[in-house]
Amino acid sequence: MSDVKVSRRERYAAQTCEAVLGSAKTLFVSKGFDATSVDEIADLAQASKGAVYHHFRDKQAIFAELFRASQEAVTAKVIEAMPTATEEPWAKVRAAVRLFLHGYVADEDARALLRQVVSVLGWNRVRELNEQQTLPFLRATLEGFITNGYVRPVPVEATVELFFSMFYNAVLFITDADDPDMASDEVETVILCALEGLRPIAKASA
């Protein structure tokens, strides 16, 4: 009987947490983080304020989890597509860039969260969250390309940091654009041009 009660409590707790996150996302996207109170989140989630604080330390922690989940969803689509792509390596890179950028074009909520994330969490926390998945993926991909001779032997960490900043600012450009589709096409062109600079220099024929 006690196991059943525990299971029910765990299920209820998970449902409450999901409701809190869903309600917070709705409010952060529609009103903005600063204009949203924990009381409003609790009311929309049909939960007590204490239940909100049981799952999350503060409002920033709720936002951090929403941002992490949105980043994970976009990155997961790219990671899932990479191993199954049959094209040559650089075709996979072009497809991955397009998937990443258009992931934000297609997700208005993700754009709304990204627009606020630095002011809410600060750049260092954003960097920590991206270290959980996005940065390791970039690092592993670059190292694999260097090992296989698809990329010149550039410094890995410096390259990852620079391209991470480029991708982040590219998405911000898309987020602030009146026409996200056009903005995505424009930044994709720039990013691919930059990536081309990493290709090995072809040796001149004798």
Protein Blocks (a to p, Z undefined) as FASTA:
>chain_A
ZZmmmmmmmmmmmmmmmmmmmmmmmmmmmnojklpcfklmmmmnopafklmmmmpmblml
mmmmmmmmmmmmmmmmmmmmmmmpmbdfklmmmmmmmmmmmmmmmmmklmmmmmmmmmmn
opklmmmmmmmmmmmmmmmmmmmmmmnopaccddfklmmmmmmmmmmmmmmmmmmpmblm
lmmmmmmmmmmmmmmmmpccddddZZ
